[in-house]
């Protein structure tokens, strides 16, 4: 239940027109931005809500599956507010959004009307629109672990628990040349065998893509230099001299976990689960049909 200040309630009942909407966006990297549909900037609790960004919102409706249908915000891209490159880089993916109804003549009179997260973002020229997904939307999402033969963890994460640094499987490199938008040649990784970083992760330290990560498609050695092919092109141009860190990859098979990383105790797959061939197999009159290793 919303707690509406008495003074604001009185203004709502009187039909005054000193009300506006404010949106507070908090990205996953903790960057906070404020926007308003008022004609002047507003400062609330130390956050400046910028006017002149063209921000508008639509009404939200809910469907029976608890997801949000038709709720969105729209606005303009600008150098001092929202950058197209930031949207393309995914910096606003799943950002939290607070929607406030505010009396611009006295910003202490305000009420929180909705909490949501940014969903799909569409861009067209210098304009954008973003889907808002309400809190109930998470209830309609699939969650939990999947029963698969391969491990569900990523090498070195909290579930895998393998120490990449102690294992000598993390390095730092510098770009020496760019072969394509998704292929680079780098120095600093000569001590690592070819293929160590295939399926691993590259994270940019500096340059236009600083802070962004991408999966490595292939790691090869050529003329004493590491050649890294990325699964996707970066949103900004890569330049010679850009530095990065790389972490080794894993094909998530049980045999790899045992032989290469000696980390079977933390394997999060189900290597004994029957495959598709077993599931669709039919009895064979010439076979023992005793269940084999699956007998119990």
C-alpha positions as YAML, in Angstrom:
chain: A
units: angstrom
residues:
- id: 1
  name: UNK
  ca: [0.00, 0.00, 0.00]
- id: 2
  name: UNK
  ca: [1.39, 3.39, -1.00]
- id: 3
  name: UNK
  ca: [1.98, 5.97, 1.71]
- id: 4
  name: UNK
  ca: [0.88, 9.27, 0.17]
- id: 5
  name: UNK
  ca: [1.82, 12.42, 2.14]
- id: 6
  name: UNK
  ca: [-1.29, 14.25, 3.36]
- id: 7
  name: UNK
  ca: [-0.25, 17.47, 1.61]
- id: 8
  name: UNK
  ca: [0.20, 15.63, -1.68]
- id: 9
  name: UNK
  ca: [-3.13, 13.84, -1.25]
- id: 10
  name: UNK
  ca: [-4.82, 17.21, -0.77]
- id: 11
  name: UNK
  ca: [-3.31, 18.49, -4.02]
- id: 12
  name: UNK
  ca: [-4.35, 15.35, -5.88]
- id: 13
  name: UNK
  ca: [-7.92, 15.80, -4.68]
- id: 14
  name: UNK
  ca: [-7.94, 19.48, -5.62]
- id: 15
  name: UNK
  ca: [-7.01, 18.76, -9.24]
- id: 16
  name: UNK
  ca: [-3.80, 20.86, -9.23]
- id: 17
  name: UNK
  ca: [-1.44, 20.71, -12.19]
- id: 18
  name: UNK
  ca: [1.92, 20.96, -10.39]
- id: 19
  name: UNK
  ca: [2.63, 17.26, -10.80]
- id: 20
  name: UNK
  ca: [5.21, 15.51, -12.95]
- id: 21
  name: UNK
  ca: [6.83, 12.11, -13.32]
- id: 22
  name: UNK
  ca: [10.41, 11.30, -12.37]
- id: 23
  name: UNK
  ca: [12.37, 8.18, -13.26]
- id: 24
  name: UNK
  ca: [15.43, 7.01, -11.38]
- id: 25
  name: UNK
  ca: [17.59, 4.53, -13.32]
- id: 26
  name: UNK
  ca: [20.18, 2.47, -11.48]
- id: 27
  name: UNK
  ca: [22.46, 0.42, -13.70]
- id: 28
  name: UNK
  ca: [24.09, -2.81, -12.59]
- id: 29
  name: UNK
  ca: [27.42, -0.95, -12.36]
- id: 30
  name: UNK
  ca: [25.74, 1.36, -9.78]
- id: 31
  name: UNK
  ca: [25.60, 4.39, -12.09]
- id: 32
  name: UNK
  ca: [22.46, 6.38, -11.16]
- id: 33
  name: UNK
  ca: [20.63, 8.71, -13.56]
- id: 34
  name: UNK
  ca: [17.44, 10.72, -13.15]
- id: 35
  name: UNK
  ca: [14.95, 11.93, -15.76]
- id: 36
  name: UNK
  ca: [11.71, 13.89, -15.60]
- id: 37
  name: UNK
  ca: [8.94, 15.02, -17.91]
- id: 38
  name: UNK
  ca: [8.91, 18.42, -16.14]
- id: 39
  name: UNK
  ca: [10.24, 21.43, -18.06]
- id: 40
  name: UNK
  ca: [13.09, 22.08, -15.59]
- id: 41
  name: UNK
  ca: [15.65, 19.94, -13.80]
- id: 42
  name: UNK
  ca: [14.70, 18.69, -10.33]
- id: 43
  name: UNK
  ca: [17.05, 17.62, -7.53]
- id: 44
  name: UNK
  ca: [15.72, 14.94, -5.17]
- id: 45
  name: UNK
  ca: [17.88, 13.31, -2.49]
- id: 46
  name: UNK
  ca: [21.05, 14.36, -4.29]
- id: 47
  name: UNK
  ca: [19.98, 12.96, -7.68]
- id: 48
  name: UNK
  ca: [19.43, 15.42, -10.52]
- id: 49
  name: UNK
  ca: [16.39, 14.51, -12.62]
- id: 50
  name: UNK
  ca: [17.12, 15.94, -16.04]
- id: 51
  name: UNK
  ca: [14.46, 17.69, -18.09]
- id: 52
  name: UNK
  ca: [14.51, 18.13, -21.85]
- id: 53
  name: UNK
  ca: [15.24, 14.47, -22.54]
- id: 54
  name: UNK
  ca: [11.83, 13.81, -24.06]
- id: 55
  name: UNK
  ca: [11.06, 11.16, -21.48]
- id: 56
  name: UNK
  ca: [7.46, 9.97, -21.55]
- id: 57
  name: UNK
  ca: [5.79, 6.82, -20.28]
- id: 58
  name: UNK
  ca: [2.82, 4.71, -21.20]
- id: 59
  name: UNK
  ca: [0.32, 3.06, -18.89]
- id: 60
  name: UNK
  ca: [1.12, -0.42, -17.67]
- id: 61
  name: UNK
  ca: [-1.20, -3.37, -17.89]
- id: 62
  name: UNK
  ca: [-0.72, -6.87, -16.49]
- id: 63
  name: UNK
  ca: [-1.53, -10.17, -18.13]
- id: 64
  name: UNK
  ca: [-2.66, -13.35, -16.44]
- id: 65
  name: UNK
  ca: [0.90, -14.77, -16.51]
- id: 66
  name: UNK
  ca: [2.04, -11.80, -14.36]
- id: 67
  name: UNK
  ca: [4.28, -10.34, -17.06]
- id: 68
  name: UNK
  ca: [3.91, -6.69, -18.05]
- id: 69
  name: UNK
  ca: [2.28, -5.89, -21.35]
- id: 70
  name: UNK
  ca: [2.60, -2.47, -22.99]
- id: 71
  name: UNK
  ca: [4.51, -0.58, -20.28]
- id: 72
  name: UNK
  ca: [7.40, 1.43, -21.65]
- id: 73
  name: UNK
  ca: [9.36, 4.65, -21.42]
- id: 74
  name: UNK
  ca: [10.60, 6.62, -24.41]
- id: 75
  name: UNK
  ca: [13.01, 9.48, -24.82]
- id: 76
  name: UNK
  ca: [15.88, 10.99, -26.77]
- id: 77
  name: UNK
  ca: [19.52, 9.96, -26.95]
- id: 78
  name: UNK
  ca: [22.00, 12.74, -26.15]
- id: 79
  name: UNK
  ca: [25.66, 13.09, -25.24]
- id: 80
  name: UNK
  ca: [24.93, 14.25, -21.69]
- id: 81
  name: UNK
  ca: [22.08, 11.87, -20.88]
- id: 82
  name: UNK
  ca: [21.78, 8.51, -22.63]
- id: 83
  name: UNK
  ca: [24.39, 7.41, -25.14]
- id: 84
  name: UNK
  ca: [23.53, 5.08, -27.98]
- id: 85
  name: UNK
  ca: [26.87, 3.33, -27.44]
- id: 86
  name: UNK
  ca: [25.98, 2.64, -23.79]
- id: 87
  name: UNK
  ca: [22.68, 1.06, -24.82]
- id: 88
  name: UNK
  ca: [24.40, -1.03, -27.50]
- id: 89
  name: UNK
  ca: [27.04, -2.15, -24.99]
- id: 90
  name: UNK
  ca: [24.33, -3.47, -22.68]
- id: 91
  name: UNK
  ca: [25.12, -1.11, -19.81]
- id: 92
  name: UNK
  ca: [21.39, -0.51, -19.31]
- id: 93
  name: UNK
  ca: [20.35, -4.16, -19.53]
- id: 94
  name: UNK
  ca: [18.20, -5.09, -16.51]
- id: 95
  name: UNK
  ca: [18.70, -1.64, -14.96]
- id: 96
  name: UNK
  ca: [16.26, -0.95, -12.14]
- id: 97
  name: UNK
  ca: [13.77, 1.87, -12.62]
- id: 98
  name: UNK
  ca: [11.80, 3.73, -9.96]
- id: 99
  name: UNK
  ca: [8.84, 5.79, -11.15]
- id: 100
  name: UNK
  ca: [7.81, 8.69, -8.92]
- id: 101
  name: UNK
  ca: [4.88, 11.09, -8.99]
- id: 102
  name: UNK
  ca: [6.31, 14.40, -7.78]
- id: 103
  name: UNK
  ca: [4.96, 17.86, -6.98]
- id: 104
  name: UNK
  ca: [7.54, 19.97, -8.78]
- id: 105
  name: UNK
  ca: [6.68, 23.01, -6.64]
- id: 106
  name: UNK
  ca: [7.73, 21.05, -3.53]
- id: 107
  name: UNK
  ca: [9.72, 17.91, -4.35]
- id: 108
  name: UNK
  ca: [9.34, 16.63, -0.79]
- id: 109
  name: UNK
  ca: [5.77, 15.81, -1.82]
- id: 110
  name: UNK
  ca: [6.20, 12.68, -3.87]
- id: 111
  name: UNK
  ca: [5.09, 9.06, -3.98]
- id: 112
  name: UNK
  ca: [6.72, 5.98, -5.50]
- id: 113
  name: UNK
  ca: [4.28, 4.54, -8.05]
- id: 114
  name: UNK
  ca: [6.25, 1.64, -9.51]
- id: 115
  name: UNK
  ca: [9.46, -0.37, -9.40]
- id: 116
  name: UNK
  ca: [10.55, -2.18, -12.53]
- id: 117
  name: UNK
  ca: [13.51, -3.25, -14.65]
- id: 118
  name: UNK
  ca: [14.44, -2.34, -18.21]
- id: 119
  name: UNK
  ca: [13.63, -5.01, -20.75]
- id: 120
  name: UNK
  ca: [13.95, -4.77, -24.51]
- id: 121
  name: UNK
  ca: [15.35, -1.45, -25.77]
- id: 122
  name: UNK
  ca: [14.62, -0.26, -29.32]
- id: 123
  name: UNK
  ca: [16.57, 2.54, -31.00]
- id: 124
  name: UNK
  ca: [15.65, 4.57, -34.06]
- id: 125
  name: UNK
  ca: [17.82, 7.53, -35.00]
- id: 126
  name: UNK
  ca: [18.20, 9.73, -31.93]
- id: 127
  name: UNK
  ca: [15.17, 8.26, -30.15]
- id: 128
  name: UNK
  ca: [14.68, 5.15, -28.08]
- id: 129
  name: UNK
  ca: [11.93, 3.24, -26.32]
- id: 130
  name: UNK
  ca: [12.43, 0.74, -23.51]
- id: 131
  name: UNK
  ca: [10.13, -1.92, -22.13]
- id: 132
  name: UNK
  ca: [9.48, -1.79, -18.38]
- id: 133
  name: UNK
  ca: [9.05, -5.12, -16.63]
- id: 134
  name: UNK
  ca: [7.34, -5.10, -13.25]
- id: 135
  name: UNK
  ca: [8.42, -7.03, -10.17]
- id: 136
  name: UNK
  ca: [5.81, -9.72, -10.81]
- id: 137
  name: UNK
  ca: [7.44, -10.52, -14.16]
- id: 138
  name: UNK
  ca: [10.21, -12.45, -12.38]
- id: 139
  name: UNK
  ca: [7.57, -14.93, -11.17]
- id: 140
  name: UNK
  ca: [6.88, -15.96, -14.77]
- id: 141
  name: UNK
  ca: [10.55, -16.64, -15.56]
- id: 142
  name: UNK
  ca: [12.05, -20.13, -15.55]
- id: 143
  name: UNK
  ca: [14.45, -20.62, -12.66]
- id: 144
  name: UNK
  ca: [16.45, -23.37, -11.01]
- id: 145
  name: UNK
  ca: [19.06, -25.82, -12.27]
- id: 146
  name: UNK
  ca: [18.78, -27.92, -15.39]
- id: 147
  name: UNK
  ca: [19.61, -31.62, -15.43]
- id: 148
  name: UNK
  ca: [22.31, -31.78, -18.11]
- id: 149
  name: UNK
  ca: [25.37, -33.93, -18.58]
- id: 150
  name: UNK
  ca: [27.64, -30.89, -18.78]
- id: 151
  name: UNK
  ca: [28.51, -28.54, -15.92]
- id: 152
  name: UNK
  ca: [26.28, -25.52, -15.37]
- id: 153
  name: UNK
  ca: [29.02, -23.42, -13.71]
- id: 154
  name: UNK
  ca: [31.51, -21.11, -15.41]
- id: 155
  name: UNK
  ca: [35.17, -21.82, -14.84]
- id: 156
  name: UNK
  ca: [36.36, -19.89, -11.79]
- id: 157
  name: UNK
  ca: [32.96, -18.68, -10.57]
- id: 158
  name: UNK
  ca: [31.50, -19.15, -7.09]
- id: 159
  name: UNK
  ca: [30.04, -22.56, -7.99]
- id: 160
  name: UNK
  ca: [33.11, -23.88, -9.79]
- id: 161
  name: UNK
  ca: [35.52, -22.58, -7.12]
- id: 162
  name: UNK
  ca: [38.57, -23.23, -9.28]
- id: 163
  name: UNK
  ca: [41.28, -20.62, -8.61]
- id: 164
  name: UNK
  ca: [42.32, -19.35, -12.03]
- id: 165
  name: UNK
  ca: [45.19, -17.26, -10.67]
- id: 166
  name: UNK
  ca: [46.70, -20.09, -8.62]
- id: 167
  name: UNK
  ca: [46.18, -22.42, -11.57]
- id: 168
  name: UNK
  ca: [48.05, -20.05, -13.88]
- id: 169
  name: UNK
  ca: [45.07, -19.76, -16.20]
- id: 170
  name: UNK
  ca: [44.50, -16.01, -16.14]
- id: 171
  name: UNK
  ca: [46.59, -13.47, -18.02]
- id: 172
  name: UNK
  ca: [46.82, -9.90, -19.20]
- id: 173
  name: UNK
  ca: [47.48, -8.81, -22.76]
- id: 174
  name: UNK
  ca: [47.74, -5.77, -24.99]
- id: 175
  name: UNK
  ca: [46.36, -5.41, -28.52]
- id: 176
  name: UNK
  ca: [49.05, -5.07, -31.17]
- id: 177
  name: UNK
  ca: [46.86, -5.30, -34.28]
- id: 178
  name: UNK
  ca: [43.25, -5.78, -35.35]
- id: 179
  name: UNK
  ca: [42.46, -8.30, -38.07]
- id: 180
  name: UNK
  ca: [38.70, -7.72, -38.04]
- id: 181
  name: UNK
  ca: [35.95, -6.34, -35.82]
- id: 182
  name: UNK
  ca: [36.06, -9.56, -33.79]
- id: 183
  name: UNK
  ca: [39.66, -10.79, -34.18]
- id: 184
  name: UNK
  ca: [42.72, -9.31, -32.48]
- id: 185
  name: UNK
  ca: [46.42, -10.09, -32.21]
- id: 186
  name: UNK
  ca: [47.96, -9.47, -28.80]
- id: 187
  name: UNK
  ca: [51.19, -9.54, -26.82]
- id: 188
  name: UNK
  ca: [51.63, -10.69, -23.24]
- id: 189
  name: UNK
  ca: [50.15, -14.18, -23.61]
- id: 190
  name: UNK
  ca: [53.16, -15.99, -25.07]
- id: 191
  name: UNK
  ca: [53.56, -18.25, -22.01]
- id: 192
  name: UNK
  ca: [50.14, -19.85, -22.50]
- id: 193
  name: UNK
  ca: [49.58, -22.83, -24.76]
- id: 194
  name: UNK
  ca: [47.38, -22.50, -27.81]
- id: 195
  name: UNK
  ca: [43.73, -23.11, -27.02]
- id: 196
  name: UNK
  ca: [43.94, -22.34, -23.29]
- id: 197
  name: UNK
  ca: [41.61, -19.36, -23.63]
- id: 198
  name: UNK
  ca: [39.20, -20.91, -26.14]
- id: 199
  name: UNK
  ca: [35.75, -20.64, -24.59]
- id: 200
  name: UNK
  ca: [37.09, -18.28, -21.93]
- id: 201
  name: UNK
  ca: [36.33, -14.66, -21.16]
- id: 202
  name: UNK
  ca: [38.08, -11.44, -22.20]
- id: 203
  name: UNK
  ca: [37.51, -8.28, -20.16]
- id: 204
  name: UNK
  ca: [38.74, -4.88, -21.35]
- id: 205
  name: UNK
  ca: [40.78, -2.87, -18.86]
- id: 206
  name: UNK
  ca: [40.90, 0.38, -20.84]
- id: 207
  name: UNK
  ca: [40.01, 1.80, -24.23]
- id: 208
  name: UNK
  ca: [36.55, 2.53, -25.60]
- id: 209
  name: UNK
  ca: [35.22, -0.82, -24.34]
- id: 210
  name: UNK
  ca: [36.62, -0.57, -20.80]
- id: 211
  name: UNK
  ca: [34.70, -2.73, -18.34]
- id: 212
  name: UNK
  ca: [32.96, -4.85, -20.99]
- id: 213
  name: UNK
  ca: [33.46, -8.60, -21.33]
- id: 214
  name: UNK
  ca: [33.10, -10.99, -24.25]
- id: 215
  name: UNK
  ca: [33.49, -14.74, -24.75]
- id: 216
  name: UNK
  ca: [36.50, -15.97, -26.71]
- id: 217
  name: UNK
  ca: [35.64, -18.16, -29.69]
- id: 218
  name: UNK
  ca: [39.16, -19.36, -30.48]
- id: 219
  name: UNK
  ca: [42.67, -18.87, -29.10]
- id: 220
  name: UNK
  ca: [45.55, -19.59, -31.47]
- id: 221
  name: UNK
  ca: [49.23, -18.72, -31.63]
- id: 222
  name: UNK
  ca: [50.69, -17.16, -34.78]
- id: 223
  name: UNK
  ca: [54.31, -16.01, -35.16]
- id: 224
  name: UNK
  ca: [54.76, -15.81, -31.41]
- id: 225
  name: UNK
  ca: [51.63, -13.73, -30.85]
- id: 226
  name: UNK
  ca: [48.23, -14.71, -29.48]
- id: 227
  name: UNK
  ca: [45.38, -14.50, -31.96]
- id: 228
  name: UNK
  ca: [42.00, -14.21, -30.28]
- id: 229
  name: UNK
  ca: [38.71, -14.56, -32.16]
- id: 230
  name: UNK
  ca: [35.71, -13.19, -30.26]
- id: 231
  name: UNK
  ca: [32.18, -14.52, -30.49]
- id: 232
  name: UNK
  ca: [30.83, -11.05, -31.23]
- id: 233
  name: UNK
  ca: [32.12, -7.65, -32.26]
- id: 234
  name: UNK
  ca: [32.54, -5.09, -29.50]
- id: 235
  name: UNK
  ca: [30.14, -2.09, -29.49]
- id: 236
  name: UNK
  ca: [33.09, 0.32, -29.75]
- id: 237
  name: UNK
  ca: [36.15, 0.12, -31.98]
- id: 238
  name: UNK
  ca: [39.15, -1.76, -30.62]
- id: 239
  name: UNK
  ca: [42.44, 0.13, -30.88]
- id: 240
  name: UNK
  ca: [46.07, -0.94, -30.74]
- id: 241
  name: UNK
  ca: [47.32, -0.47, -27.19]
- id: 242
  name: UNK
  ca: [44.04, -1.47, -25.53]
- id: 243
  name: UNK
  ca: [44.75, -3.78, -22.59]
- id: 244
  name: UNK
  ca: [42.63, -6.64, -21.30]
- id: 245
  name: UNK
  ca: [42.53, -9.64, -19.00]
- id: 246
  name: UNK
  ca: [41.70, -13.15, -20.16]
- id: 247
  name: UNK
  ca: [40.54, -16.20, -18.26]
- id: 248
  name: UNK
  ca: [40.79, -19.80, -19.49]
- id: 249
  name: UNK
  ca: [37.80, -21.59, -20.91]
- id: 250
  name: UNK
  ca: [36.26, -24.97, -20.21]
- id: 251
  name: UNK
  ca: [34.10, -27.24, -22.38]
- id: 252
  name: UNK
  ca: [32.17, -28.20, -19.20]
- id: 253
  name: UNK
  ca: [32.61, -31.96, -19.71]
- id: 254
  name: UNK
  ca: [33.19, -34.26, -16.73]
- id: 255
  name: UNK
  ca: [36.34, -35.74, -18.26]
- id: 256
  name: UNK
  ca: [37.80, -32.25, -18.73]
- id: 257
  name: UNK
  ca: [36.96, -31.24, -15.18]
- id: 258
  name: UNK
  ca: [38.72, -34.35, -13.87]
- id: 259
  name: UNK
  ca: [41.77, -34.49, -16.13]
- id: 260
  name: UNK
  ca: [42.54, -30.82, -16.69]
- id: 261
  name: UNK
  ca: [41.33, -29.08, -13.52]
- id: 262
  name: UNK
  ca: [41.11, -31.88, -10.91]
- id: 263
  name: UNK
  ca: [37.90, -30.24, -9.73]
- id: 264
  name: UNK
  ca: [35.39, -33.10, -9.83]
- id: 265
  name: UNK
  ca: [34.17, -32.31, -6.32]
- id: 266
  name: UNK
  ca: [32.66, -29.07, -7.66]
- id: 267
  name: UNK
  ca: [31.34, -30.47, -10.96]
- id: 268
  name: UNK
  ca: [27.76, -29.25, -11.35]
- id: 269
  name: UNK
  ca: [26.60, -31.49, -14.16]
- id: 270
  name: UNK
  ca: [25.05, -34.97, -14.23]
- id: 271
  name: UNK
  ca: [27.42, -37.08, -16.36]
- id: 272
  name: UNK
  ca: [25.47, -40.31, -15.77]
- id: 273
  name: UNK
  ca: [22.16, -38.93, -17.01]
- id: 274
  name: UNK
  ca: [20.77, -41.00, -19.93]
- id: 275
  name: UNK
  ca: [21.20, -39.37, -23.31]
- id: 276
  name: UNK
  ca: [18.66, -39.11, -26.12]
- id: 277
  name: UNK
  ca: [19.80, -42.44, -27.63]
- id: 278
  name: UNK
  ca: [18.96, -44.29, -24.41]
- id: 279
  name: UNK
  ca: [15.61, -42.53, -23.99]
- id: 280
  name: UNK
  ca: [14.35, -43.42, -27.46]
- id: 281
  name: UNK
  ca: [15.88, -46.90, -27.60]
- id: 282
  name: UNK
  ca: [13.53, -49.88, -28.03]
- id: 283
  name: UNK
  ca: [14.00, -53.47, -26.76]
- id: 284
  name: UNK
  ca: [16.24, -55.66, -28.89]
- id: 285
  name: UNK
  ca: [15.41, -59.38, -28.95]
- id: 286
  name: UNK
  ca: [19.05, -60.27, -29.42]
- id: 287
  name: UNK
  ca: [20.25, -58.26, -26.43]
- id: 288
  name: UNK
  ca: [20.27, -59.12, -22.76]
- id: 289
  name: UNK
  ca: [17.79, -56.31, -21.99]
- id: 290
  name: UNK
  ca: [18.81, -56.33, -18.36]
- id: 291
  name: UNK
  ca: [19.26, -52.57, -18.18]
- id: 292
  name: UNK
  ca: [23.04, -52.79, -18.24]
- id: 293
  name: UNK
  ca: [24.69, -50.12, -16.14]
- id: 294
  name: UNK
  ca: [21.29, -48.56, -15.55]
- id: 295
  name: UNK
  ca: [20.01, -51.63, -13.69]
- id: 296
  name: UNK
  ca: [19.42, -51.03, -10.05]
...
